[in-house]
């Protein structure tokens, strides 16, 4: 089974940051080769709309078959509320 890894804008932008570039680029190589699937939320996609073109380009160069989109739904909101009640 292929691992799914949730990524946000900081992971994508990390490809252009000296401190994190090595690890972010290695992760994106695993996405490109199909070793892992990039799980990306609708929130991350909205944040990328405001990001520099070079950051957006990193995500858009991934093959679509290795990207899974996850969306904020009522079920997700309910789960988050349940977790907040349980843990905090």
N, C-alpha and C positions, 0 to 999 in steps of 0.2 A: 504494500500500500504506500502511495506517495504521501509524504508529509505536507500539510498545509501550514503556511506561516503567515500570520497576520502582519501586515506592514502598514505603517502610517507615513506621514510626510517626513518625519525625522529620519526614517530608514532610507527613504528615497533620496532625500537631500544629503544624507550621509555619504553618498557616492561622490559628492563634490567637496567634502570636508576632510582636510588632511588627517584629522584625528580618527575618523571613522571610515575613510574611503576603502581601506583594505578589506575590512569585514563586510561592509555593505556591497562592495563590488563582487566579493566571493559569493554572497548570498544571491545576488542577481544572476551570476553565472549558473548557479544551481537552478534558478527559475528558468533561464534560457534553455538549459539542457533538459528540463523536465524532471530533474531529480526532486524538486520541490514545487509546490503550487503556491503562488502569491495570492493571499486572501486580502482583498481591498474593500473597504467600506465606502458607502455613499458619502460619509463625512469626509473621508480622505480625498475622495474625488472633488468634493466642494472646496476643500482647502487647496487642492492643486490648481484650481481655477485662478487663484491669486498668486501662485508661485511663479518664479521666473521660468521662461521657456526651457532653459537647459535642465531644470528639475523635472518639468512635465515630460520632456523628451525621454528621460530615463525609463519611466513607466511605459510610455507608448511604444518603446522599442521591444518590449516583451511580447513573445508570441501569445496570442489570445487564448490558445488552448491550455496555457499554463497560468491563467489568471482566473480566480473565482471571485465574483462580486458578492458582497454581503450587505444587506440593507437593514436599516432600522425599522422594525415592525412592532406591532402591538405585543407580540409574543416576547420579543427581545426586551421591550420596555418593562413588561411584567416580570420577567426573570431578573432584570436589574433591580427593580423595586423589592422583589423578594429577597435578593441578596443583601441589599442595604438594610432591610429590616432584620435579617438574620445576623449580620456581622456587626452592625454599628449601633 
